[in-house]
Amino acid sequence: MNKRSRSLLSAVLVAGLAVTPVVARASCKAVALQQDVITGELAVALIDNLDHTATSPVVVIGDSVENHALTADRLALSCSGSSAYAAEGPKVFVIDNEQHVEVDEIELPASVHGIELTQDGETLWVGTVDGIYTIDNLNDPVSRTVSLVLAGAAAASITSVNTPSGEHMFVVGGGAIRVFDAASLELVANVTIPSAAFVDAASCADGSLFVVSEIGGYVHFFDPVFNTLIDSVGVSAGAYGVDVDPDCTTVFVNTWFADIQMIDVATRTNLCTLELPGSANSFGLDVSILASGELGYASSNAGDGAWLYETSSAGQVTAITTGQHGLTVVAPRCDADGDRVSDACDNCSETYNPRLGTLGAPEPETFQSTTGEQLDDDADGFGNQCDAKFVAGGVFVGGADVTHMRASFNKARSGSNCGTSGAEACARYDLDGNGDFVGPPDMTRARQLFGKEVGPKCNACPLLCDGPACP
C-alpha cells in the first residue's frame, strides 16, 4: 500500500461495523454475514476494500430467529464482485452488490452449510447436512437447475482448486475429504480422517496445497495433486475459519479462543498469534485474506463483529462497534493478472499493474494520479498500463493516439508539454510508470495496445482518485 494510504493498515472492525453511504465502487468490496444479537436476524454487509468501512443499510436475508449453525463457509463472491451468495437455513440468497439488494432465493432440500462458485461463475456447489448439490445457470431463474451430486454426504465447506487435471471441487465434512471433477461431477478421490469434525477449508492459488480446519484443534495439510494427507498441525484451541495467503507461505487459522494463529507452510510450525478483542467467552469464526496478502478479515461471535488486521505481524487491533455478531466474511480474491489487486478492484484487470508502493512498484510522485492506488494519469478508471487512448471518441486505440504518443516521446513525464498540442500533462503517456521520460518502453506498450479496446477494468472503476488529474 502506498504512502498516501498507508494509514489504512491500522486494524478496523468490519462486520458489525462503522457505516458509510453506499458508493459507486460497490463491487470492490468484501461481503460479511452477520447476526443481530437481539433478533437473531441474518444480514449481509458490504465492506469497502479501500477504506475498510461498511455500507448501510445491510441486506437482511431469511426470516428465522433461531441460533444459526456457526459454519464458516456460507458466503460466496463472484470474481467481478458484482454478486454475492449467502446461505441461511435451506436457502441460498442471491445479492446484487451493485444495487445492494437481494434479487433471488434458491431453496435446497436441506439446511446449507457450505457453498462455492466454480471459477467461471456459472455453477454454485452447495453442501447440505445430507447431500452435495450443484446449481447450474445460476443467474438465470428460467433455465436454472438444481442437481444432486452425492446423497447422504454432509458437507461443511467446499473449495475450488486448480489441479493439473483441471478444476476440482474439494468437499469436506463428516470426517471425509471428497474430491470431484468440477466439469464431469465425477468423484475422483475420497480421503477419510477418523473423528475429524471439519469446519472450513482453503487452497493456494497455484493448486499446490489444500488445508482443512478441524474443531478438534487441528489444521490438516493436503496435497491436491496426489490427493494425500501431508501433515496435521495442532493449534491452541478448536480451529474454525482458515485461509492461505497469495504467496502460499502462511496459513491463517481463527480459533476457539478468538485468536488468529499463523502457520508457516514450509515448516508447518506456528509463527505467531494475533488475539482478537472481545470478552473471555468469545470465540473465533472465519478468516479471509485479501488479494494483496497484506490484510485479512476475521470474525468472532463477540458483539463487536469482525476485524481487519495486518497479516505481517500480530499488531494491535482497533474496534468500531455496532453490536452485530460477525459470522462469515469473504474478500474478493480473483486476480487474473497476479498483481495482488483483485479483479473486482483492478483498473487493469488483465494487465499486471500493482498498486504504487507494492511489489516493487515505485511510490507515487506528486505529478502522478491514481485510482484505487493504481496508476491512472487521466483518472478515467483505466490504468496507464492498459490505456493508450489519448484522443476523445471511441474505445479502440488508433492512429491518432499513436500520433499523440510520438509527439510526447522523450519528454519528461513530470512535464506538461506533451501531446500534439504540446500542452498536455506528460504523465498520462507514461504507460509503464518507470523512468524519467516518456521513452521506448512506453512507445512499445502503445504499439501493443494499437487496435485494441482499452482495459478491461473492474465494474466499480474508477475507484477513489488521488492526484492532479482527479476531477
N, C-alpha and C positions, 0 to 999 in steps of 0.2 A: 504494500500500500504506500502511496507516495506521501511526501512530507505534508502536503496541503490537507491530507485526510488521515494522517497517522493517529490523530487523537481518537478516531473511531475504534481503535483497538482496545479501548477500555471495555471491560465486561459489562453487559447490559442485560436485564431481564427481558424476555421476548414473547412468552406465550400468554401471559395474562398481563398485559404489557401496557406501557405508555402508548397512548393512541394519538394518531395524527390523521388528517383527512386523507381519503383515497386520492392518489395522484396518478398521472398518466402512465408511469412506469409499472403498472400493476403486475405484469408478468415477470418482472425482475425481482421476484420475491420467494421467500420460503413460505411454507404453509405449516400451521401449528394446529393440532387438535387439542381443545381444552374443555374442561368440565366445570360448570358453575358449582361452587361449593355449597350453595343453598338449595337450588332447584334440581341439580344433577343434570341439567341440560348439556348436551354436547354442542360445540360450535367450532367453526374453522376460522382462524385469524390468518391474515397475510402479514408477513414480516419483510420490510424493505431491506434488501441486502446491501444497501449503501449506507443508510443512516441507522439501520437496526431498530426501527420503531414499527409498531403495529398499526394497521389501518383500522378504521372504525366506520360502520359497525361490523361486528363479526357475523358470519353466516351460521345461523342455528340449524342443526340437522336433526331429524327424528323428533319423537315426542316422548321418549322414555325418560324416566327419572330414577331408574334403577342404578345400582352400583355397577358400572360397566367393567368388563374384563380388562385388566391392565396389560394389554398386549402392546408391543412397541412397533407394530408394523401395519397400522391401519390407515395409512395415508400413502398416496402415490401422486407424483407430479410429472406432467408431460415435459419433454425436453424443451419446448418453447416457453414453458412456464404459464401458458395461457389457460390450462385446465388442471384441476386437482380432483382427486377421487378420495372420498373418505368413507370408511366403513363404520356402521353403527347397527348393532343387532344383526338381522339377516339382510340388511340393505347396504348397497353401495350408492353414495350420493355423488352426483356429478356437479362440479362447481366451476363456473366461468370466472376465472381470476381477473379478466379484464373488466367485467361488469360487477364482479364481487357478489354474485348471486348463485343460488342453487338453480340448476336448469333441468335436472332429471334425477330420477332414482331408479335403481335396478334391484329387484328382490331376488335373493337366493334361497334355496331350500332350508338353510340352517344358518346359525349365527356365524358371522365372518370374523376371522382373527388375523388374516394376513392377505395383502394384495400387492401386486407388482405389474407394471406395464412391460410389454415387450419393447425392444429397442426402436421398432418402427412406430410405436404408439398406437397401434391398431387393435391390440388384444390385451385384455386385462386378465391376469391369472388371479384366481381367488381361492384362498384356503379357508375352509369352514371347520366346524367341530367334527364333521363326519364325512368330508369329501373334498376333492380338489376340482375346480371348475375353470373354464375359460369363458370370457365374454368377447365375442368377435364383433366386428363392425361397431365398435364401442360407442362412437359418437353419432351413430345413425339409428334412432329408435325404430325405424321401419324395418331395416334389414338386420338388426342386432339379433344375435343368437347366444344362448347360454348352454354350454355343453359340459357334461360330466366327463372328467378325465380319469379319476380314480375314486371309487366309492370306499367308504369306511376308513379313510386316512385322515386323521386330524392334522391340521397344519397351523403352526403358529406364525410362520414367516415364509416369504417367498422372495428369492433374489435372482435377477437375471445375470448370467455370467457369460462372457465371451470365452469360448474354448477353441482349440484348433479345429474341431469338427463342427463349429457353428455355435449359435446361441443356445444355451441350455438354461432351464429354469430349475433352481435348487429349492426344493420344498422341504422345510424342516418341521418336525412335530412328532409327538408320540415316541420319542427316542430314536427316530429314523431320519436320515438324510436321503431324500428321493430326488433323483436327477432325471429330468425329462428333456427330450429334444423339443425346442420351442416350436419348430415347424411341423414335425410329424406327430407330436404329443406322445411319442414312444418313451417308455420308462427304460433308461439306459443304465441306471445304477441304483442300488438300494443298500445303504450302509447303516447299520444299527449301532447305537451306543446305549447299552442297557441302563435303564433307570434315569436316563437323561431327560429332564424337563426343559426343552428348548424354548427360548423366548424370542430371539432376534438373530439376524444374520446379515452379513455384508461381504463384498468381494473387492479385490483390487481391479482397477480399470483394465489392466492388461490380461486379466483372467488367470493370473498365476497363483492366486490364493483365495480361499473362501473360509470365512470364520463364522462360528456359531456360538452364541452365548447360552449359558445354562443356568437356571435359577439355583442350582446346587452349588454355584460358586466357581464355575469353570468357563474358560473360553477354549473351544476346540478349533484347531488349525487343520484345514482340509485341503488336499491337493485336487483341484477341479479338473486337471488333465487326466490323471490316473484314477480319480475318484477313491482316494485312500486317505485315511486319517493320519496326519503327520505328528500331532502333539496335542496335549491338553494342558492348559496353563491355569493354575489356580489364582483366584483373586480374593480380596479381603472379605467379600460377602457375596450374596447372590448376584449373578450377572444378569442385567436386563438388556438395555439397548447397547448395540455395538456398531462400530463403523471403522473404516480404514482410510488413511489419508491418501491423496492422489499419487504420492510417490511410492506407496505400498511399503513404507518404512515403519509405520506406527499404527497399532490397533488401539482404539479408544473404547472403553467399557464404562457404562453407567451402572453402579452397583446398588445393592440394598441399602448401603449407608449414605446414599446420595453423594457419592464422590465419583470423579472421573479418573479411572486408572489407565495409564498409558503403557502399552506393552510393545517392546521392540520386536519387530517381525523377524529380524535375522537371528537374534539370540533367544527370542521368546522369553524374555525376562522383563519384570516390571521396571519401568523407568522412573515414574513419579506419579503423584496423586494430587488431584485438584478437588478440594472439598467444596460442595455447593452450599450456599446459605440455606437456612431453614431450621426447623425445630429438631430436637433429638429424635423425634418419632417419624421424621420424613424419610422417604426412600426414593431412589433414583428410578427413572423410567427410560427415556430414549436419549440418543445422541446422534448427531448428524454433522459431518464435516463439510464445509463449503468447498467449492471447486478450487479456490485459491490455496487451500491447505493451511492457511494462516489462522482461520477462525472456525469455531464449531458451536453448534447449538446443543443444549442439554435440557431435559425437563425432569421434574420431580413431582411428587404428589403434594408438595407444600403449597399453601395458598399463594405463595409468591409466584409460582408458574415455572417458566423455563428460562434458561440463561444463555448468554453469549460469552464465549471465553476464547482466549488465545491458546492455540494448540502447542506453541513452543515452550510454554512454561506453566507452572502452577501458580499463576498470579492471583491478585485479589479480584473478587467478583462483586460487582455493584448491582443492587436491585432497584427495579422500578415495579411497583406492585399494583395489581388491580383485583386481586383476590380470586383468580381463576387457577384451577389445577391444570398444569400442563401435562398432557398425556403422551403425545407424539409430535415430533417436529421433523420435517423433511426439507432440506435445502436443495436448490437446483444444482445438479452435478454434471449433466451432459456437457461435454466440452470437445466438440468435433475437431478443433484445431490445436488442442493441447496447450493453450496459453494461460491456463488457470483462471479463465473468466468463463463462467457457464454460458451456454448458448443463449439462455434466457436473458442475459445481461451484456452480451458481447456486441460491440458496434462493428466488428468484422467477424462474424460467427464462423466463417470457413477459412480465415486467414490469420496466421499467428501474429498477434499484436498484444502482448501482455500489458497490464496496467503500468503506467510510468512508475519507476522506482521499484519494480519487482522483476524477478527472473533476469537480471542483468540489464533491463531497460533503464535508461538514464532518468534521473529526477527531472520533473518538468522545468523548463526555462520560463522566464517571465513573458516572453513573446509567444509562447505556445498556449493552445487551448485544448481542453479535454472534455469528453462527455463520458460519464461513468468512469473517470480516471484513466481512460484510454485516449491516445492522441486523436484529435478531430479538429483540425485547424480551420475548418469553415463552419463548425458547430451545427452540421446538418444531421447528425446521428450516424453518419457513415465514417468509420475511422479512416485515417490517411492511407493506410496500407491497402484498402480496397476501394478507394475513391479517387480516381483520376478525372473526375468530371468537373471541369473548371468553368464551362460555359453554360448558362441557363438554357433550359429546354431539353427534353428527352432524358432518358435514363441510361443510354449507352455511351461509352467513351468513343469519341470520334476524332476526325482530323482537326477540328477547331481546338479541341482540348490539347492535342499534341502540339499544335502551334503555340498555344499559351505556355506549355511546358518548355518548349525550345527557347521562348523569349525569356524564361526565368533561369535558364541554365547558367551555372557558375556564379550565381548571385548569392549573397549571404542570406541564409534562411531567416535571420533576425530582421532583415530589411523590409522595406515597403515599396520596392521599385520593380516588382515582378509583374508577369502577365504581359499581354501585348500593349496594354496602356502604359506600362511602366510605373503604375501607381498602386498595385495591389500588394497586400501582405504576402511575403515570400513563404511564410511558414506552411501555407496550405499546399505548396508544391514540394515540400519535404516529405515524400511518401514513406521513407524508411525511418525517419526520426533520428538519424545519425549524421555526424559530420557538421562542419560549419557552413557548408554551402549546399545549394541545390546541385547535386552532382550526378555522375554516371549511374550510381545505383537507383536514383530516383527516376532518371530517364528510362532505364531498363524496366523498372516496375511499371511505368506509364505504358511502355510498349506491350508489356504482358497483359495489361488491362484493356488494350485497344480492342474495340468491337464488342466488349463485354458490358453487361449491366453492372452498375455499381453495387457494392455489397457482396453478399447479403448481410443484414444486420438483425438485431433482435427486434421482436414485435414492440417492445417497450421503448426502443431507442427513438429519439435521443434521451439519454439519461441526464442526470444533473451536470450542468455545464459550468466550467471554471476556466477563465482566461479571457483575453481581449476580444476574441471573436464571438463571445457569447452575446445573445440578444439582451 
